[in-house]
Amino acid sequence: PQAVYQTSRYGRDFVYQLGGLTPGADYTVRLHFAETFWTAPRQRLFDVAINGATVLSGYDILAEAGGPNAAVAAAFPA
């Protein structure tokens, strides 16, 4: 959805907690990314963990999307 890319978040550490979910149920977490600051690969690398398990390690949005200001999404079972 285009509205997802109308805002940004930056800093060192982020934690998102979602309420209203059923414990033990199966969910899919879909993460949307776009690199809107850096212009070359390997300038921003980060890890993503879901429920304490690393699902992305050393992730480079720009490299994955093929360039700056391009969207990329990834889905993970949780």
Distance bins in CASP14 RR format, pairs under 12 A and 6 or more apart:
PFRMAT RR
TARGET T0000
AUTHOR 0000-0000-0000
RMODE 2
METHOD distances of the structure
MODEL  1
1 7 0 0 0 0 0 1 0 0 0 0 0
1 30 0 0 0 0 0 1 0 0 0 0 0
1 32 1 0 0 1 0 0 0 0 0 0 0
1 71 0 0 0 0 0 1 0 0 0 0 0
1 73 0 0 0 0 0 1 0 0 0 0 0
2 32 0 0 0 0 0 1 0 0 0 0 0
2 34 0 0 0 0 0 1 0 0 0 0 0
2 71 0 0 0 0 1 0 0 0 0 0 0
3 32 0 0 0 0 0 1 0 0 0 0 0
3 71 0 0 0 0 0 1 0 0 0 0 0
4 30 0 0 0 0 1 0 0 0 0 0 0
4 31 0 0 0 0 1 0 0 0 0 0 0
4 32 1 0 1 0 0 0 0 0 0 0 0
4 33 0 0 0 0 1 0 0 0 0 0 0
4 34 0 0 0 0 1 0 0 0 0 0 0
4 71 0 0 0 0 1 0 0 0 0 0 0
4 72 0 0 0 0 0 1 0 0 0 0 0
4 73 0 0 0 0 1 0 0 0 0 0 0
5 32 1 0 0 1 0 0 0 0 0 0 0
5 33 0 0 0 0 1 0 0 0 0 0 0
5 34 1 0 1 0 0 0 0 0 0 0 0
5 35 0 0 0 0 0 1 0 0 0 0 0
5 36 0 0 0 0 1 0 0 0 0 0 0
5 61 0 0 0 0 0 1 0 0 0 0 0
5 65 0 0 0 0 0 1 0 0 0 0 0
5 69 0 0 0 0 1 0 0 0 0 0 0
5 70 0 0 0 0 1 0 0 0 0 0 0
5 71 1 0 1 0 0 0 0 0 0 0 0
5 72 0 0 0 0 0 1 0 0 0 0 0
5 73 0 0 0 0 0 1 0 0 0 0 0
6 32 0 0 0 0 0 1 0 0 0 0 0
6 34 0 0 0 0 0 1 0 0 0 0 0
6 36 0 0 0 0 0 1 0 0 0 0 0
6 71 0 0 0 0 0 1 0 0 0 0 0
7 32 0 0 0 0 0 1 0 0 0 0 0
7 34 0 0 0 0 0 1 0 0 0 0 0
7 36 0 0 0 0 0 1 0 0 0 0 0
8 14 0 0 0 0 0 1 0 0 0 0 0
8 32 0 0 0 0 0 1 0 0 0 0 0
8 33 0 0 0 0 0 1 0 0 0 0 0
8 34 0 0 0 0 1 0 0 0 0 0 0
8 35 0 0 0 0 1 0 0 0 0 0 0
8 36 1 0 0 1 0 0 0 0 0 0 0
8 37 0 0 0 0 1 0 0 0 0 0 0
8 61 0 0 0 0 0 1 0 0 0 0 0
8 69 0 0 0 0 0 1 0 0 0 0 0
9 15 0 0 0 0 0 1 0 0 0 0 0
9 16 0 0 0 0 1 0 0 0 0 0 0
9 31 0 0 0 0 0 1 0 0 0 0 0
9 32 0 0 0 0 0 1 0 0 0 0 0
9 33 0 0 0 0 0 1 0 0 0 0 0
9 34 0 0 0 0 0 1 0 0 0 0 0
9 36 0 0 0 0 0 1 0 0 0 0 0
9 37 0 0 0 0 0 1 0 0 0 0 0
9 46 0 0 0 0 0 1 0 0 0 0 0
10 35 0 0 0 0 0 1 0 0 0 0 0
10 36 0 0 0 0 1 0 0 0 0 0 0
10 37 1 0 0 1 0 0 0 0 0 0 0
10 38 0 0 0 0 0 1 0 0 0 0 0
10 44 0 0 0 0 1 0 0 0 0 0 0
10 46 0 0 0 0 0 1 0 0 0 0 0
11 37 0 0 0 0 0 1 0 0 0 0 0
11 44 0 0 0 0 0 1 0 0 0 0 0
11 46 0 0 0 0 1 0 0 0 0 0 0
12 44 0 0 0 0 0 1 0 0 0 0 0
12 46 0 0 0 0 1 0 0 0 0 0 0
12 47 0 0 0 0 0 1 0 0 0 0 0
13 46 0 0 0 0 1 0 0 0 0 0 0
13 47 0 0 0 0 0 1 0 0 0 0 0
13 48 0 0 0 0 0 1 0 0 0 0 0
13 49 0 0 0 0 0 1 0 0 0 0 0
14 31 0 0 0 0 0 1 0 0 0 0 0
14 46 0 0 0 0 1 0 0 0 0 0 0
14 47 0 0 0 0 0 1 0 0 0 0 0
14 48 0 0 0 0 1 0 0 0 0 0 0
14 49 0 0 0 0 0 1 0 0 0 0 0
15 48 0 0 0 0 0 1 0 0 0 0 0
15 49 0 0 0 0 1 0 0 0 0 0 0
15 50 0 0 0 0 0 1 0 0 0 0 0
15 51 0 0 0 0 0 1 0 0 0 0 0
15 52 0 0 0 0 0 1 0 0 0 0 0
16 29 0 0 0 0 1 0 0 0 0 0 0
16 31 0 0 0 0 1 0 0 0 0 0 0
16 48 0 0 0 0 0 1 0 0 0 0 0
16 49 0 0 0 0 0 1 0 0 0 0 0
16 50 0 0 0 0 1 0 0 0 0 0 0
16 51 0 0 0 0 0 1 0 0 0 0 0
16 78 0 0 0 0 0 1 0 0 0 0 0
17 50 0 0 0 0 0 1 0 0 0 0 0
17 51 0 0 0 0 0 1 0 0 0 0 0
18 27 0 0 0 0 1 0 0 0 0 0 0
18 29 0 0 0 0 1 0 0 0 0 0 0
18 50 0 0 0 0 0 1 0 0 0 0 0
18 51 0 0 0 0 0 1 0 0 0 0 0
18 78 0 0 0 0 1 0 0 0 0 0 0
19 27 0 0 0 0 0 1 0 0 0 0 0
20 27 0 0 0 0 0 1 0 0 0 0 0
21 27 1 0 0 1 0 0 0 0 0 0 0
21 28 0 0 0 0 0 1 0 0 0 0 0
21 29 0 0 0 0 0 1 0 0 0 0 0
21 51 0 0 0 0 0 1 0 0 0 0 0
21 78 0 0 0 0 1 0 0 0 0 0 0
22 78 0 0 0 0 0 1 0 0 0 0 0
23 51 0 0 0 0 0 1 0 0 0 0 0
23 78 0 0 0 0 0 1 0 0 0 0 0
24 51 0 0 0 0 0 1 0 0 0 0 0
24 77 0 0 0 0 0 1 0 0 0 0 0
24 78 0 0 0 0 1 0 0 0 0 0 0
25 77 0 0 0 0 0 1 0 0 0 0 0
25 78 0 0 0 0 1 0 0 0 0 0 0
26 76 0 0 0 0 0 1 0 0 0 0 0
26 77 1 0 0 1 0 0 0 0 0 0 0
26 78 1 0 0 1 0 0 0 0 0 0 0
27 50 0 0 0 0 1 0 0 0 0 0 0
27 51 0 0 0 0 1 0 0 0 0 0 0
27 75 0 0 0 0 0 1 0 0 0 0 0
27 76 0 0 0 0 1 0 0 0 0 0 0
27 77 1 0 0 1 0 0 0 0 0 0 0
27 78 1 0 1 0 0 0 0 0 0 0 0
28 50 0 0 0 0 0 1 0 0 0 0 0
28 55 0 0 0 0 0 1 0 0 0 0 0
28 73 0 0 0 0 0 1 0 0 0 0 0
28 74 0 0 0 0 0 1 0 0 0 0 0
28 75 1 0 1 0 0 0 0 0 0 0 0
28 76 1 0 0 1 0 0 0 0 0 0 0
28 77 1 0 0 1 0 0 0 0 0 0 0
28 78 1 0 0 1 0 0 0 0 0 0 0
29 48 0 0 0 0 1 0 0 0 0 0 0
29 49 0 0 0 0 0 1 0 0 0 0 0
29 50 1 0 1 0 0 0 0 0 0 0 0
29 51 0 0 0 0 1 0 0 0 0 0 0
29 53 0 0 0 0 0 1 0 0 0 0 0
29 55 0 0 0 0 1 0 0 0 0 0 0
29 56 0 0 0 0 0 1 0 0 0 0 0
29 73 0 0 0 0 0 1 0 0 0 0 0
29 74 0 0 0 0 1 0 0 0 0 0 0
29 75 1 0 0 1 0 0 0 0 0 0 0
29 76 1 0 1 0 0 0 0 0 0 0 0
29 77 1 0 0 1 0 0 0 0 0 0 0
29 78 1 0 1 0 0 0 0 0 0 0 0
30 50 0 0 0 0 0 1 0 0 0 0 0
30 55 0 0 0 0 0 1 0 0 0 0 0
30 72 0 0 0 0 0 1 0 0 0 0 0
30 73 1 0 1 0 0 0 0 0 0 0 0
30 74 1 0 0 1 0 0 0 0 0 0 0
30 75 1 0 1 0 0 0 0 0 0 0 0
30 76 1 0 0 1 0 0 0 0 0 0 0
30 77 0 0 0 0 0 1 0 0 0 0 0
30 78 0 0 0 0 0 1 0 0 0 0 0
31 46 0 0 0 0 0 1 0 0 0 0 0
31 48 1 0 0 1 0 0 0 0 0 0 0
31 49 0 0 0 0 0 1 0 0 0 0 0
31 50 0 0 0 0 1 0 0 0 0 0 0
31 55 0 0 0 0 1 0 0 0 0 0 0
31 56 0 0 0 0 1 0 0 0 0 0 0
31 59 0 0 0 0 1 0 0 0 0 0 0
31 61 0 0 0 0 0 1 0 0 0 0 0
31 64 0 0 0 0 0 1 0 0 0 0 0
31 71 0 0 0 0 0 1 0 0 0 0 0
31 72 0 0 0 0 1 0 0 0 0 0 0
31 73 1 0 0 1 0 0 0 0 0 0 0
31 74 1 0 1 0 0 0 0 0 0 0 0
31 75 1 0 0 1 0 0 0 0 0 0 0
31 76 1 0 0 1 0 0 0 0 0 0 0
31 78 0 0 0 0 0 1 0 0 0 0 0
32 61 0 0 0 0 0 1 0 0 0 0 0
32 64 0 0 0 0 0 1 0 0 0 0 0
32 65 0 0 0 0 0 1 0 0 0 0 0
32 70 0 0 0 0 0 1 0 0 0 0 0
32 71 1 0 0 1 0 0 0 0 0 0 0
32 72 1 0 0 1 0 0 0 0 0 0 0
32 73 1 0 1 0 0 0 0 0 0 0 0
32 74 0 0 0 0 1 0 0 0 0 0 0
32 75 0 0 0 0 0 1 0 0 0 0 0
33 44 0 0 0 0 0 1 0 0 0 0 0
33 46 0 0 0 0 1 0 0 0 0 0 0
33 48 0 0 0 0 1 0 0 0 0 0 0
33 56 0 0 0 0 1 0 0 0 0 0 0
33 59 0 0 0 0 1 0 0 0 0 0 0
33 60 0 0 0 0 1 0 0 0 0 0 0
33 61 1 0 1 0 0 0 0 0 0 0 0
33 62 0 0 0 0 1 0 0 0 0 0 0
33 63 0 0 0 0 0 1 0 0 0 0 0
33 64 1 0 0 1 0 0 0 0 0 0 0
33 65 1 0 0 1 0 0 0 0 0 0 0
33 66 0 0 0 0 0 1 0 0 0 0 0
33 67 0 0 0 0 0 1 0 0 0 0 0
33 68 0 0 0 0 0 1 0 0 0 0 0
33 69 0 0 0 0 0 1 0 0 0 0 0
33 70 0 0 0 0 1 0 0 0 0 0 0
33 71 1 0 0 1 0 0 0 0 0 0 0
33 72 1 0 1 0 0 0 0 0 0 0 0
33 73 1 0 0 1 0 0 0 0 0 0 0
33 74 1 0 0 1 0 0 0 0 0 0 0
34 44 0 0 0 0 0 1 0 0 0 0 0
34 61 1 0 0 1 0 0 0 0 0 0 0
34 62 0 0 0 0 1 0 0 0 0 0 0
34 64 0 0 0 0 0 1 0 0 0 0 0
34 65 1 0 0 1 0 0 0 0 0 0 0
34 66 0 0 0 0 0 1 0 0 0 0 0
34 67 0 0 0 0 1 0 0 0 0 0 0
34 68 0 0 0 0 1 0 0 0 0 0 0
34 69 1 0 0 1 0 0 0 0 0 0 0
34 70 1 0 0 1 0 0 0 0 0 0 0
34 71 1 0 1 0 0 0 0 0 0 0 0
34 72 1 0 0 1 0 0 0 0 0 0 0
34 73 0 0 0 0 1 0 0 0 0 0 0
35 41 0 0 0 0 1 0 0 0 0 0 0
35 42 0 0 0 0 0 1 0 0 0 0 0
35 43 0 0 0 0 1 0 0 0 0 0 0
35 44 1 0 0 1 0 0 0 0 0 0 0
35 45 0 0 0 0 0 1 0 0 0 0 0
35 46 0 0 0 0 0 1 0 0 0 0 0
35 59 0 0 0 0 0 1 0 0 0 0 0
35 60 0 0 0 0 1 0 0 0 0 0 0
35 61 1 0 1 0 0 0 0 0 0 0 0
35 62 1 0 1 0 0 0 0 0 0 0 0
35 63 0 0 0 0 1 0 0 0 0 0 0
35 64 0 0 0 0 1 0 0 0 0 0 0
35 65 1 0 0 1 0 0 0 0 0 0 0
35 66 0 0 0 0 1 0 0 0 0 0 0
35 67 1 0 0 1 0 0 0 0 0 0 0
35 68 1 0 1 0 0 0 0 0 0 0 0
35 69 1 0 0 1 0 0 0 0 0 0 0
35 70 1 0 0 1 0 0 0 0 0 0 0
35 71 0 0 0 0 1 0 0 0 0 0 0
35 72 0 0 0 0 1 0 0 0 0 0 0
36 44 0 0 0 0 0 1 0 0 0 0 0
36 61 0 0 0 0 1 0 0 0 0 0 0
36 62 0 0 0 0 1 0 0 0 0 0 0
36 65 0 0 0 0 0 1 0 0 0 0 0
36 67 0 0 0 0 0 1 0 0 0 0 0
36 68 1 0 0 1 0 0 0 0 0 0 0
36 69 1 0 1 0 0 0 0 0 0 0 0
36 70 0 0 0 0 1 0 0 0 0 0 0
36 71 0 0 0 0 0 1 0 0 0 0 0
37 43 0 0 0 0 1 0 0 0 0 0 0
37 44 1 0 0 1 0 0 0 0 0 0 0
37 61 0 0 0 0 0 1 0 0 0 0 0
37 62 0 0 0 0 1 0 0 0 0 0 0
37 68 0 0 0 0 1 0 0 0 0 0 0
37 69 0 0 0 0 1 0 0 0 0 0 0
38 44 1 0 1 0 0 0 0 0 0 0 0
38 45 0 0 0 0 0 1 0 0 0 0 0
38 46 0 0 0 0 0 1 0 0 0 0 0
38 60 0 0 0 0 1 0 0 0 0 0 0
38 61 0 0 0 0 1 0 0 0 0 0 0
38 62 1 0 0 1 0 0 0 0 0 0 0
38 63 0 0 0 0 0 1 0 0 0 0 0
38 65 0 0 0 0 0 1 0 0 0 0 0
38 67 0 0 0 0 1 0 0 0 0 0 0
38 68 1 0 0 1 0 0 0 0 0 0 0
38 69 0 0 0 0 0 1 0 0 0 0 0
39 61 0 0 0 0 0 1 0 0 0 0 0
39 62 1 0 0 1 0 0 0 0 0 0 0
39 66 0 0 0 0 0 1 0 0 0 0 0
39 67 0 0 0 0 1 0 0 0 0 0 0
39 68 1 0 1 0 0 0 0 0 0 0 0
39 69 0 0 0 0 1 0 0 0 0 0 0
39 70 0 0 0 0 0 1 0 0 0 0 0
40 60 0 0 0 0 0 1 0 0 0 0 0
40 61 0 0 0 0 0 1 0 0 0 0 0
40 62 1 0 0 1 0 0 0 0 0 0 0
40 63 0 0 0 0 1 0 0 0 0 0 0
40 66 0 0 0 0 0 1 0 0 0 0 0
40 67 0 0 0 0 1 0 0 0 0 0 0
40 68 0 0 0 0 1 0 0 0 0 0 0
41 58 0 0 0 0 0 1 0 0 0 0 0
41 59 0 0 0 0 0 1 0 0 0 0 0
41 60 1 0 1 0 0 0 0 0 0 0 0
41 61 0 0 0 0 1 0 0 0 0 0 0
41 62 1 0 1 0 0 0 0 0 0 0 0
41 63 1 0 1 0 0 0 0 0 0 0 0
41 64 0 0 0 0 1 0 0 0 0 0 0
41 65 0 0 0 0 0 1 0 0 0 0 0
41 66 0 0 0 0 1 0 0 0 0 0 0
41 67 0 0 0 0 1 0 0 0 0 0 0
41 68 0 0 0 0 1 0 0 0 0 0 0
42 58 0 0 0 0 1 0 0 0 0 0 0
42 59 0 0 0 0 0 1 0 0 0 0 0
42 60 1 0 0 1 0 0 0 0 0 0 0
42 61 0 0 0 0 0 1 0 0 0 0 0
42 62 0 0 0 0 1 0 0 0 0 0 0
42 63 1 0 0 1 0 0 0 0 0 0 0
42 64 0 0 0 0 0 1 0 0 0 0 0
43 60 0 0 0 0 1 0 0 0 0 0 0
43 61 0 0 0 0 1 0 0 0 0 0 0
43 62 1 0 0 1 0 0 0 0 0 0 0
43 63 0 0 0 0 1 0 0 0 0 0 0
43 67 0 0 0 0 0 1 0 0 0 0 0
43 68 0 0 0 0 1 0 0 0 0 0 0
44 58 0 0 0 0 1 0 0 0 0 0 0
44 59 0 0 0 0 1 0 0 0 0 0 0
44 60 1 0 0 1 0 0 0 0 0 0 0
44 61 1 0 0 1 0 0 0 0 0 0 0
44 62 1 0 0 1 0 0 0 0 0 0 0
44 63 0 0 0 0 1 0 0 0 0 0 0
44 64 0 0 0 0 0 1 0 0 0 0 0
44 65 0 0 0 0 0 1 0 0 0 0 0
44 68 0 0 0 0 0 1 0 0 0 0 0
45 56 0 0 0 0 1 0 0 0 0 0 0
45 57 0 0 0 0 1 0 0 0 0 0 0
45 58 1 0 1 0 0 0 0 0 0 0 0
45 59 1 0 0 1 0 0 0 0 0 0 0
45 60 1 0 1 0 0 0 0 0 0 0 0
45 61 0 0 0 0 1 0 0 0 0 0 0
45 62 0 0 0 0 1 0 0 0 0 0 0
45 63 0 0 0 0 1 0 0 0 0 0 0
45 64 0 0 0 0 0 1 0 0 0 0 0
46 54 0 0 0 0 0 1 0 0 0 0 0
46 55 0 0 0 0 0 1 0 0 0 0 0
46 56 1 0 0 1 0 0 0 0 0 0 0
46 57 0 0 0 0 1 0 0 0 0 0 0
46 58 1 0 0 1 0 0 0 0 0 0 0
46 59 1 0 1 0 0 0 0 0 0 0 0
46 60 0 0 0 0 1 0 0 0 0 0 0
46 61 0 0 0 0 1 0 0 0 0 0 0
46 62 0 0 0 0 0 1 0 0 0 0 0
46 64 0 0 0 0 0 1 0 0 0 0 0
47 53 0 0 0 0 0 1 0 0 0 0 0
47 54 1 0 1 0 0 0 0 0 0 0 0
47 55 0 0 0 0 1 0 0 0 0 0 0
47 56 1 0 0 1 0 0 0 0 0 0 0
47 57 1 0 1 0 0 0 0 0 0 0 0
47 58 1 0 1 0 0 0 0 0 0 0 0
47 59 1 0 0 1 0 0 0 0 0 0 0
47 60 0 0 0 0 0 1 0 0 0 0 0
48 54 1 0 0 1 0 0 0 0 0 0 0
48 55 1 0 1 0 0 0 0 0 0 0 0
48 56 1 0 1 0 0 0 0 0 0 0 0
48 57 0 0 0 0 1 0 0 0 0 0 0
48 58 0 0 0 0 1 0 0 0 0 0 0
48 59 1 0 0 1 0 0 0 0 0 0 0
48 61 0 0 0 0 0 1 0 0 0 0 0
48 74 0 0 0 0 1 0 0 0 0 0 0
48 76 0 0 0 0 1 0 0 0 0 0 0
48 78 0 0 0 0 0 1 0 0 0 0 0
49 55 1 0 0 1 0 0 0 0 0 0 0
49 56 0 0 0 0 1 0 0 0 0 0 0
49 57 0 0 0 0 1 0 0 0 0 0 0
49 58 0 0 0 0 0 1 0 0 0 0 0
49 59 0 0 0 0 0 1 0 0 0 0 0
49 76 0 0 0 0 0 1 0 0 0 0 0
49 78 0 0 0 0 0 1 0 0 0 0 0
50 56 0 0 0 0 1 0 0 0 0 0 0
50 74 0 0 0 0 0 1 0 0 0 0 0
50 75 0 0 0 0 0 1 0 0 0 0 0
50 76 1 0 1 0 0 0 0 0 0 0 0
50 77 0 0 0 0 1 0 0 0 0 0 0
50 78 1 0 1 0 0 0 0 0 0 0 0
51 76 0 0 0 0 1 0 0 0 0 0 0
51 77 0 0 0 0 0 1 0 0 0 0 0
51 78 1 0 1 0 0 0 0 0 0 0 0
52 76 0 0 0 0 0 1 0 0 0 0 0
52 78 0 0 0 0 0 1 0 0 0 0 0
53 76 0 0 0 0 1 0 0 0 0 0 0
53 77 0 0 0 0 0 1 0 0 0 0 0
53 78 0 0 0 0 1 0 0 0 0 0 0
54 76 0 0 0 0 0 1 0 0 0 0 0
55 74 1 0 0 1 0 0 0 0 0 0 0
55 75 0 0 0 0 1 0 0 0 0 0 0
55 76 1 0 1 0 0 0 0 0 0 0 0
55 77 0 0 0 0 1 0 0 0 0 0 0
55 78 0 0 0 0 1 0 0 0 0 0 0
56 64 0 0 0 0 1 0 0 0 0 0 0
56 72 0 0 0 0 0 1 0 0 0 0 0
56 74 1 0 0 1 0 0 0 0 0 0 0
56 75 0 0 0 0 0 1 0 0 0 0 0
56 76 0 0 0 0 1 0 0 0 0 0 0
58 64 0 0 0 0 0 1 0 0 0 0 0
59 65 0 0 0 0 0 1 0 0 0 0 0
59 72 0 0 0 0 1 0 0 0 0 0 0
59 74 0 0 0 0 1 0 0 0 0 0 0
59 76 0 0 0 0 0 1 0 0 0 0 0
60 66 0 0 0 0 1 0 0 0 0 0 0
60 67 0 0 0 0 0 1 0 0 0 0 0
60 68 0 0 0 0 0 1 0 0 0 0 0
60 72 0 0 0 0 0 1 0 0 0 0 0
61 67 0 0 0 0 1 0 0 0 0 0 0
61 68 0 0 0 0 1 0 0 0 0 0 0
61 69 0 0 0 0 0 1 0 0 0 0 0
61 70 0 0 0 0 1 0 0 0 0 0 0
61 71 0 0 0 0 1 0 0 0 0 0 0
61 72 1 0 0 1 0 0 0 0 0 0 0
61 73 0 0 0 0 0 1 0 0 0 0 0
61 74 0 0 0 0 1 0 0 0 0 0 0
62 68 1 0 1 0 0 0 0 0 0 0 0
62 69 0 0 0 0 1 0 0 0 0 0 0
62 70 0 0 0 0 1 0 0 0 0 0 0
62 71 0 0 0 0 0 1 0 0 0 0 0
62 72 0 0 0 0 1 0 0 0 0 0 0
63 70 0 0 0 0 0 1 0 0 0 0 0
63 72 0 0 0 0 1 0 0 0 0 0 0
64 70 0 0 0 0 1 0 0 0 0 0 0
64 71 0 0 0 0 0 1 0 0 0 0 0
64 72 1 0 1 0 0 0 0 0 0 0 0
64 73 0 0 0 0 1 0 0 0 0 0 0
64 74 0 0 0 0 1 0 0 0 0 0 0
65 71 1 0 0 1 0 0 0 0 0 0 0
65 72 1 0 1 0 0 0 0 0 0 0 0
65 73 0 0 0 0 1 0 0 0 0 0 0
65 74 0 0 0 0 0 1 0 0 0 0 0
66 72 0 0 0 0 1 0 0 0 0 0 0
END
